[in-house]
Every structure is written in C-alpha cells, then in structure tokens.
Amino acid sequence: MRVLLPAGWPKPRGYANGLAARGELVFVAGTIGWNSQGVFETDDFVAQVKQTLQNTMAVLAEAGAGPEHIVRQTWYVTSKTEYLANLAGLGAVWKEVMGRNYPTMACVQVVALMEDRAKIEIETTAVVPSPAA
C-alpha cells in the first residue's frame, strides 16, 4: 500500500488523504456497536465505537485481513457534538483496536441509524495483497 500525499500538503492526523493498493478487495457492510449476539451492551459513544471496530475486524479476519489492509472507512455518527467531545477517547480506542493504521476516511452526521440505540455505523473497504506469484 502506498500513501498518497501531494507535495506541500500537511500530513493529516488520524487518516490518509489517499492510498494506492493492489490485491483482493474486501467490503464490510455498515457495522454497528452491538455484540456478536446483536445486543447493545452500552449507550456510551466511545464504547460503541470500540465494539464497532472490533466487529469490523471480526468480519475482515474472515478474509485474512487485518487493520493494516483497510484502505477506506466511512463513519456515520448520530451526533457531531458527541464525536468531537470524545476525540481523546476515540484516539485511544483506535490505537487499541487498529494500531497505527490510518486509512482514508470520511465522517458524516446522520439524523438516525436503522438500529435505534446505534450511535455509529462504519463501512469499511480493505485490500489484501495478492500472494507473490
């Protein structure tokens, strides 16, 4: 994977402006912060983000992918205010689950998600390198 950073642009924090990669594409549907039985254990925003990232990693593992293979995420949050108020906690959870892998990202506030208790939904795209020929 190659990070794309145009000359003169400042290096972004917590995401990449662009990535170039080759291999098998893996698409993960919108994932939310409930457990493997489809039950929410908390309404805490940061805890739901952590569970959502763990759920995403569980799906990626089925394709032999890890956080280092993620090239894109779109985060849908129900509260921009709650997101911005929890940046330190989000950073800590990110490093715990994802390490220092920073894909391209977008984050948008939405009116609601399909599951009433969900505060975040994340869509993910990963690229698993093809085995050497």
MORA-V558325 format. One record per residue. SS is DSSP state (A for helix, B for strand, O for the rest). PHI is phi in degrees with one decimal (* if undefined). PSI is psi in radians with two decimals (999 if undefined). Layout:
ss=<SS | SS>
phi=<PHI | PHI>
psi=<PSI | PSI>
This chain:
ss=<O | B | B | B | O | O | O | O | O | O | O | O | O | O | O | O | O | B | B | B | O | O | O | B | B | B | B | B | B | B | B | B | O | O | O | O | O | O | O | O | O | O | O | O | A | A | A | A | A | A | A | A | A | A | A | A | A | A | A | A | A | O | O | O | O | O | A | A | A | B | B | B | B | B | B | B | B | O | O | A | A | A | A | A | A | O | A | A | A | A | A | A | A | A | A | A | A | A | O | O | O | O | O | B | B | B | B | B | B | O | O | O | O | O | O | O | O | O | O | B | B | B | B | B | B | B | B | B | O | O | O | O | O>
phi=<* | -122.1 | -77.1 | -105.8 | -135.9 | -56.7 | -55.5 | 86.5 | -80.6 | -70.8 | -70.3 | -71.2 | -106.0 | 87.8 | -163.2 | -116.3 | -67.9 | -164.0 | -138.3 | -118.2 | -150.5 | -128.3 | 143.9 | -81.0 | -78.5 | -126.5 | -113.1 | -111.1 | -60.8 | -54.0 | -113.8 | -120.7 | -92.5 | -101.9 | -79.1 | -67.1 | -98.1 | 76.2 | -120.3 | -77.9 | -97.5 | -158.3 | -107.0 | -71.5 | -59.4 | -63.4 | -64.9 | -67.4 | -62.3 | -58.7 | -63.6 | -63.1 | -64.8 | -63.7 | -63.6 | -60.4 | -64.9 | -64.3 | -68.0 | -60.6 | -60.1 | -63.4 | -104.4 | 74.5 | -106.3 | -128.7 | -59.9 | -69.3 | -95.9 | -71.5 | -112.5 | -155.8 | -137.8 | -120.7 | -100.4 | -113.1 | -116.5 | -86.4 | -148.1 | -61.0 | -60.6 | -65.9 | -60.0 | -65.5 | -73.5 | -120.0 | -59.3 | -63.8 | -65.0 | -64.4 | -61.6 | -65.7 | -64.6 | -57.8 | -62.4 | -64.7 | -91.3 | -105.2 | 72.3 | -107.3 | -100.9 | -125.7 | -79.8 | -69.0 | -145.2 | -134.9 | -134.4 | -130.0 | -88.3 | -121.2 | -67.3 | -163.3 | -112.6 | -62.7 | -92.5 | -56.3 | -83.1 | -70.0 | -105.5 | -148.0 | -138.5 | -124.9 | -100.9 | -134.7 | -123.5 | -128.4 | -129.2 | -94.8 | -56.7 | -70.8 | -59.9 | -62.2 | -79.1>
psi=<2.44 | 2.20 | 2.36 | 1.99 | 1.81 | 2.54 | 2.35 | -0.19 | 2.50 | 2.56 | 2.18 | 2.73 | 2.12 | 0.06 | 3.02 | 2.55 | -0.63 | 2.72 | 2.54 | 2.32 | 2.73 | 2.53 | -2.80 | 2.18 | 2.38 | 2.18 | 2.23 | 2.18 | 2.94 | 2.11 | 2.46 | 3.13 | 0.71 | 2.90 | -3.09 | -0.21 | 0.11 | 0.53 | 2.32 | 2.28 | -0.22 | 2.76 | 0.11 | 2.26 | -0.91 | -0.69 | -0.65 | -0.65 | -0.79 | -0.83 | -0.67 | -0.76 | -0.72 | -0.70 | -0.73 | -0.78 | -0.59 | -0.72 | -0.79 | -0.64 | -0.52 | -0.37 | 0.16 | 0.40 | 2.67 | -3.05 | -0.49 | -0.22 | -0.15 | 2.24 | -0.31 | 2.43 | 2.52 | 2.13 | 2.28 | 2.02 | 2.59 | -0.18 | 1.92 | -0.68 | -0.79 | -0.69 | -0.93 | -0.55 | -0.22 | 0.45 | -0.72 | -0.80 | -0.66 | -0.73 | -0.72 | -0.76 | -0.73 | -0.89 | -0.64 | -0.77 | -0.70 | -0.22 | -2.49 | 0.72 | 2.14 | 1.74 | 3.10 | 2.53 | 2.66 | 2.57 | 2.20 | 2.55 | 2.35 | 2.79 | -0.71 | 2.84 | 2.89 | -0.62 | 2.12 | -0.64 | -0.18 | 2.29 | -0.25 | 2.56 | 2.35 | 2.24 | 2.47 | 2.47 | 2.34 | 2.77 | 2.04 | 2.10 | 2.49 | 2.52 | 2.57 | 2.38 | 999>
